[in-house]
Amino acid sequence: MQQIFSRRNLRLFIIIFVLTVLMFGLGWFIFLRPEISSLNKTAQTAGSSLQNITLTEFDTNGKLLWEIQAKRANYREDRKIADVEDVEGKFYRDGELLMETTGDKGTIDQISKEISLDGNIKAIAVQEKINMKADRMVWKSEEDLLKATGKIQIDKPEDKLIMTGKELTAKPSTNVYSLEKQVVVTAVEPPLEMKSEKVTWDAKSDRVFTDVPISVIQIKDKLQLTANKGNWDIQKKEVTFTGDIKAKDPNLDVDIEAAQAIWNLEKKLVTLPVAFTGTSKGRGIVVKAQKGEAQIEKEQINLTGQVSASFSSTQGVVNADKVEWLIPTKTITAEGNIVYKQPDKNLNVSGDRAVANLESQTVTVTGTNVFSTLNP
């Protein structure tokens, strides 16, 4: 009887011991085992250091967001953050490659799905083949938003276009880049320099535009222009300016003020579709019209619609329907409903055509019943 009782106790002891071991093992597995990192799918503990690794991240649809190669990395498991050095990265949107980049160091945040890079950043937007350089860059993958600061330069060799500035905001998937602070846009052909505090480059549409004050200089002809807004169609080589426009050609000694102007860089033609004023201080001439155009290469200005030209040398004023000003020959030809007035001499002459010679300071008015040559 005693022997049977002892055997039962032994069996009970063994069962209790086995259950205790199993429960302890299960508890250790649940609460104390190391987590598996989604960065490289190997067991990592907080603060672990890695060498020559590749880090990847996927969106909710299982499509690749980024692929980062680094020579060194320190992974902070508690915050799901990796600090990386000597970085080479590829950024994706909906699984499509958008940008390739390199940098000295960076931080990868798995929770916010952001990548920050710092130092000697070089990148290329793959679709439009746009190069970028910056001191610092942050890519917010879920927002498709790229921000960069420091000395920024973006360029497209195909368009021979370079932009520099201090702050960049971009959407790589649409290839729209907005530069701010001391922005300079330089074009090689034709040689052109544009300055503003904010310029947006829509690379897919080949358009550069700004809604803040802008200044432009065509380096070869030294033609300068300022305006409140500007829109540059790169393919057409045409810039449209609006708001408080002031254009100056120092070679021709001509200043123009208008509310709108269209500058065709290839044709060297400035079209003025709205009322404007043209001034030549050295010649003492002021002209006003409803619209006109300036042919820079021919050194010719054409004006139409309620044209008025005043001459300080004769104190005379010519009103006409149309005026052609040939700057090299120093002549101004007016046609249609000509009226010439010279108040100091109480002179008022009407005709169909008038020619003013700036060198001889004469005005000749002709018509059906009139032919007069007037001298100051």
Wavefront OBJ file of the C-alpha trace (Angstrom):
o trace
v 0.000 0.000 0.000
v 2.760 2.382 0.916
v 4.594 1.461 -2.294
v 1.557 2.321 -4.431
v 1.209 5.681 -2.706
v 4.871 6.474 -3.368
v 4.502 5.667 -7.048
v 1.507 7.979 -7.316
v 3.421 10.791 -5.644
v 6.323 10.271 -8.012
v 4.047 10.446 -11.055
v 2.380 13.590 -9.741
v 5.753 15.174 -9.078
v 6.916 14.406 -12.634
v 3.725 15.844 -14.143
v 3.980 19.018 -12.072
v 7.676 19.410 -13.011
v 6.994 19.012 -16.748
v 4.105 21.504 -16.620
v 6.281 24.007 -14.771
v 9.053 23.734 -17.394
v 6.559 24.119 -20.241
v 4.927 27.190 -18.676
v 8.313 28.811 -18.011
v 9.428 28.163 -21.584
v 6.190 29.558 -23.014
v 6.487 32.684 -20.854
v 10.060 33.258 -21.971
v 9.049 32.838 -25.629
v 6.182 35.327 -25.313
v 7.733 38.005 -23.149
v 11.503 37.778 -23.410
v 12.331 36.604 -26.951
v 14.070 39.205 -29.305
v 11.874 40.859 -31.966
v 12.450 40.372 -35.687
v 13.341 43.665 -37.419
v 11.485 44.493 -40.657
v 14.587 46.290 -41.836
v 16.773 43.303 -42.515
v 14.715 40.334 -41.199
v 17.392 39.275 -38.653
v 17.106 39.409 -34.885
v 18.308 42.813 -33.631
v 18.345 44.385 -30.200
v 18.183 48.099 -29.367
v 21.322 49.938 -30.465
v 22.698 47.143 -32.654
v 25.326 48.117 -35.274
v 25.387 46.737 -38.804
v 27.866 46.866 -41.680
v 27.244 46.994 -45.458
v 23.510 46.467 -45.308
v 20.451 47.025 -47.491
v 17.301 48.417 -45.870
v 13.898 48.244 -47.540
v 10.389 49.452 -46.767
v 7.010 48.698 -48.392
v 3.677 50.518 -48.496
v 0.345 49.079 -47.325
v -0.135 47.476 -50.759
v 3.173 45.662 -50.532
v 4.879 47.915 -53.101
v 8.427 49.085 -52.559
v 8.837 52.536 -50.958
v 12.605 52.674 -50.687
v 15.771 50.655 -50.907
v 18.724 52.031 -48.937
v 22.277 50.738 -49.012
v 24.635 51.898 -46.266
v 28.171 51.010 -45.200
v 27.245 51.424 -41.563
v 23.961 51.545 -39.650
v 22.860 51.793 -36.032
v 19.348 50.517 -35.434
v 17.282 51.825 -32.502
v 14.701 49.086 -32.089
v 12.712 50.945 -29.433
v 11.949 53.808 -31.857
v 12.146 51.921 -35.159
v 14.849 54.299 -36.394
v 18.081 53.529 -38.247
v 21.016 55.934 -38.401
v 23.015 55.264 -41.564
v 26.316 56.411 -43.085
v 27.625 56.496 -46.668
v 24.157 56.190 -48.104
v 22.918 55.146 -51.552
v 19.160 55.160 -51.899
v 16.324 54.590 -54.330
v 12.893 56.144 -53.724
v 9.695 54.664 -55.179
v 6.050 55.651 -55.597
v 3.465 52.921 -56.238
v 6.408 50.637 -56.924
v 7.831 52.923 -59.643
v 11.360 54.272 -59.296
v 11.325 58.066 -58.833
v 14.722 59.103 -57.588
v 18.216 57.809 -56.912
v 20.326 59.601 -54.333
v 23.555 59.529 -52.305
v 24.580 61.288 -49.093
v 27.124 61.244 -46.265
v 24.664 60.157 -43.579
v 20.982 59.929 -42.776
v 18.116 58.716 -40.625
v 15.394 56.235 -41.610
v 12.156 56.388 -39.611
v 9.992 53.279 -40.072
v 7.009 54.689 -38.187
v 6.643 57.998 -40.073
v 8.150 56.461 -43.235
v 10.538 59.392 -43.631
v 14.128 59.462 -44.803
v 16.452 62.324 -43.825
v 19.824 62.734 -45.548
v 22.608 65.133 -44.646
v 25.845 66.154 -46.357
v 26.916 66.221 -50.018
v 23.568 65.066 -51.323
v 23.369 64.206 -55.006
v 20.183 62.934 -56.607
v 18.599 62.342 -59.988
v 14.889 62.318 -60.820
v 14.804 59.311 -63.109
v 11.766 60.152 -65.258
v 12.826 63.648 -66.409
v 16.582 63.154 -65.852
v 16.835 66.100 -63.484
v 19.955 66.356 -61.318
v 19.866 67.786 -57.804
v 22.459 68.803 -55.209
v 21.722 69.903 -51.630
v 23.152 70.017 -48.113
v 20.121 68.413 -46.431
v 17.086 66.517 -47.714
v 13.938 64.936 -46.242
v 11.657 62.594 -48.186
v 8.172 61.942 -46.792
v 7.178 58.888 -48.769
v 3.501 58.718 -47.758
v 2.983 62.371 -48.792
v 5.115 62.135 -51.949
v 6.915 65.205 -50.611
v 10.604 66.066 -50.918
v 12.186 68.958 -49.040
v 15.776 70.168 -49.243
v 17.766 73.017 -47.694
v 21.224 74.575 -47.911
v 23.000 75.232 -51.188
v 20.566 73.748 -53.680
v 21.088 73.256 -57.399
v 18.782 71.474 -59.816
v 19.470 71.169 -63.519
v 18.267 69.414 -66.641
v 21.096 68.944 -69.168
v 18.628 68.368 -72.006
v 17.104 71.846 -71.550
v 20.440 73.425 -70.547
v 18.676 74.906 -67.555
v 20.089 75.421 -64.033
v 18.251 76.611 -60.911
v 19.819 77.508 -57.558
v 18.266 78.536 -54.240
v 18.148 77.891 -50.479
v 14.950 75.868 -49.961
v 13.306 73.250 -52.165
v 9.853 71.682 -52.000
v 9.089 69.057 -54.622
v 6.734 66.271 -55.634
v 9.002 63.766 -57.390
v 6.099 61.761 -58.871
v 4.859 64.836 -60.792
v 8.309 66.426 -61.288
v 7.258 69.789 -59.866
v 10.023 71.652 -58.003
v 9.591 74.920 -56.072
v 12.724 76.809 -55.062
v 12.726 79.663 -52.553
v 15.140 82.305 -51.218
v 17.666 83.921 -53.576
v 16.549 81.856 -56.548
v 18.528 82.194 -59.774
v 17.497 80.471 -63.019
v 20.144 80.323 -65.748
v 19.560 79.252 -69.340
v 22.382 78.615 -71.785
v 20.446 79.112 -75.031
v 19.483 81.852 -75.260
v 21.745 83.190 -72.484
v 19.265 84.285 -69.858
v 19.270 84.896 -66.100
v 16.103 85.061 -63.990
v 15.995 86.061 -60.298
v 13.186 85.843 -57.756
v 12.427 84.807 -54.174
v 10.328 81.870 -55.353
v 10.301 79.986 -58.656
v 8.429 76.789 -59.550
v 9.660 74.443 -62.257
v 7.080 72.101 -63.803
v 9.527 69.830 -65.583
v 6.931 67.693 -67.364
v 5.265 70.755 -68.885
v 8.602 72.490 -69.546
v 7.397 75.548 -67.657
v 9.067 77.835 -65.117
v 6.826 80.321 -63.322
v 6.529 82.600 -60.291
v 3.788 84.637 -58.623
v 6.202 86.969 -56.827
v 8.373 89.818 -58.222
v 10.886 88.712 -60.815
v 13.812 90.215 -62.719
v 15.256 88.921 -65.991
v 18.295 89.870 -68.012
v 19.196 88.610 -71.464
v 22.956 88.543 -71.106
v 23.890 88.979 -74.775
v 21.671 92.011 -75.498
v 21.688 93.251 -71.872
v 17.935 93.676 -72.063
v 16.519 93.857 -68.530
v 12.950 93.377 -67.371
v 11.171 93.329 -64.002
v 7.563 92.333 -63.255
v 5.243 91.103 -60.504
v 4.762 87.676 -62.109
v 6.376 85.582 -64.822
v 5.694 82.414 -66.834
v 8.449 80.909 -68.991
v 7.523 78.344 -71.654
v 10.863 76.608 -72.194
v 9.941 74.841 -75.445
v 8.520 78.004 -77.042
v 11.366 80.066 -75.568
v 8.759 82.603 -74.559
v 8.296 84.447 -71.251
v 5.015 86.137 -70.306
v 5.203 88.895 -67.687
v 2.322 90.580 -65.855
v 2.009 93.427 -63.380
v 4.087 96.610 -63.106
v 6.477 95.725 -65.926
v 9.599 97.792 -66.469
v 11.862 96.900 -69.393
v 15.160 98.575 -70.174
v 17.456 98.236 -73.160
v 20.660 100.171 -72.290
v 22.083 99.709 -75.785
v 19.072 101.364 -77.438
v 18.378 103.827 -74.611
v 14.725 102.737 -74.387
v 12.610 102.123 -71.289
v 9.159 100.525 -71.440
v 6.429 100.406 -68.785
v 3.363 98.178 -69.146
v 0.995 95.827 -67.335
v 1.717 92.851 -69.613
v 4.506 91.800 -71.953
v 5.422 88.667 -73.916
v 9.118 88.183 -74.615
v 10.009 85.715 -77.379
v 13.655 84.939 -76.669
v 14.352 83.182 -79.975
v 12.771 85.862 -82.192
v 14.102 88.647 -79.959
v 10.646 90.156 -79.951
v 8.820 91.849 -77.057
v 5.056 92.047 -77.638
v 2.981 94.525 -75.622
v -0.722 93.535 -75.888
v -1.945 96.255 -73.504
v -1.458 100.000 -73.088
v 2.156 100.990 -72.421
v 4.632 103.873 -72.323
v 8.043 103.948 -74.013
v 10.730 106.479 -73.093
v 14.119 107.453 -74.492
v 15.618 109.955 -72.077
v 18.692 110.610 -74.199
v 16.511 111.507 -77.193
v 13.867 113.313 -75.218
v 11.025 111.135 -76.547
v 7.982 109.660 -74.817
v 5.544 107.446 -76.719
v 2.244 105.947 -75.563
v -0.013 103.433 -77.291
v -2.698 100.813 -76.735
v -0.407 98.017 -77.887
v 2.876 97.450 -79.695
v 6.001 95.380 -80.165
v 9.744 95.900 -79.944
v 11.983 94.054 -82.412
v 15.269 93.993 -80.541
v 17.526 92.798 -83.374
v 16.082 95.282 -85.900
v 16.052 98.023 -83.256
v 12.506 98.888 -84.225
v 9.395 99.690 -82.173
v 5.886 99.486 -83.661
v 2.896 101.055 -81.897
v -0.816 100.945 -82.697
v -4.012 102.401 -81.232
v -4.262 105.991 -79.998
v -0.552 106.559 -80.335
v 0.967 109.698 -78.861
v 4.609 110.705 -79.316
v 6.027 113.777 -77.602
v 9.384 115.442 -78.299
v 11.128 117.551 -75.683
v 13.327 119.229 -78.336
v 10.363 120.782 -80.180
v 7.801 120.638 -77.350
v 5.652 118.995 -80.023
v 3.215 116.095 -79.826
v 2.143 113.764 -82.659
v -1.090 111.770 -82.337
v -1.753 108.952 -84.813
v -3.303 105.518 -85.338
v 0.033 103.825 -85.930
v 3.700 104.701 -85.327
v 6.925 103.043 -86.458
v 10.116 104.022 -84.663
v 13.350 103.016 -86.442
v 16.026 103.697 -83.846
v 19.184 103.365 -86.059
v 17.844 105.845 -88.681
v 16.561 108.195 -85.975
v 13.157 108.468 -87.640
v 9.615 108.112 -86.358
v 6.884 107.539 -88.930
v 3.231 108.021 -87.982
v 0.200 107.108 -90.105
v -3.577 107.578 -89.859
v -5.421 110.597 -88.446
v -2.267 112.593 -87.856
v -2.432 115.605 -85.575
v 0.760 117.510 -84.753
v 0.660 120.146 -82.021
v 3.371 122.541 -80.946
v 1.793 124.721 -78.219
v 4.655 127.214 -77.820
v 4.242 128.231 -81.476
v 0.475 127.891 -81.444
v 0.845 125.282 -84.191
v -1.725 122.622 -85.038
v -1.357 120.563 -88.238
v -3.449 117.578 -89.420
v -2.667 115.025 -92.130
v -2.455 111.382 -93.151
v 1.232 110.792 -92.487
v 4.023 112.365 -90.462
v 7.779 111.717 -90.393
v 9.926 113.022 -87.541
v 13.689 113.169 -88.068
v 15.340 113.236 -84.664
v 18.755 114.212 -86.012
v 17.558 117.283 -87.945
v 14.747 117.819 -85.419
v 12.101 118.258 -88.102
v 8.565 116.927 -88.487
v 7.045 116.590 -91.975
v 3.266 116.171 -92.178
v 1.651 115.124 -95.473
v -1.922 114.476 -96.601
v -4.503 115.164 -99.286
v -4.525 118.886 -98.686
v -1.414 119.446 -96.580
v 2.363 119.321 -96.828
v 4.256 120.971 -93.984
v 7.804 120.743 -92.696
v 8.053 122.014 -89.157
v 11.210 123.109 -87.336
v 11.662 123.861 -83.657
l 1 2 3 4 5 6 7 8 9 10 11 12 13 14 15 16 17 18 19 20 21 22 23 24 25 26 27 28 29 30 31 32 33 34 35 36 37 38 39 40 41 42 43 44 45 46 47 48 49 50 51 52 53 54 55 56 57 58 59 60 61 62 63 64 65 66 67 68 69 70 71 72 73 74 75 76 77 78 79 80 81 82 83 84 85 86 87 88 89 90 91 92 93 94 95 96 97 98 99 100 101 102 103 104 105 106 107 108 109 110 111 112 113 114 115 116 117 118 119 120 121 122 123 124 125 126 127 128 129 130 131 132 133 134 135 136 137 138 139 140 141 142 143 144 145 146 147 148 149 150 151 152 153 154 155 156 157 158 159 160 161 162 163 164 165 166 167 168 169 170 171 172 173 174 175 176 177 178 179 180 181 182 183 184 185 186 187 188 189 190 191 192 193 194 195 196 197 198 199 200 201 202 203 204 205 206 207 208 209 210 211 212 213 214 215 216 217 218 219 220 221 222 223 224 225 226 227 228 229 230 231 232 233 234 235 236 237 238 239 240 241 242 243 244 245 246 247 248 249 250 251 252 253 254 255 256 257 258 259 260 261 262 263 264 265 266 267 268 269 270 271 272 273 274 275 276 277 278 279 280 281 282 283 284 285 286 287 288 289 290 291 292 293 294 295 296 297 298 299 300 301 302 303 304 305 306 307 308 309 310 311 312 313 314 315 316 317 318 319 320 321 322 323 324 325 326 327 328 329 330 331 332 333 334 335 336 337 338 339 340 341 342 343 344 345 346 347 348 349 350 351 352 353 354 355 356 357 358 359 360 361 362 363 364 365 366 367 368 369 370 371 372 373 374 375 376
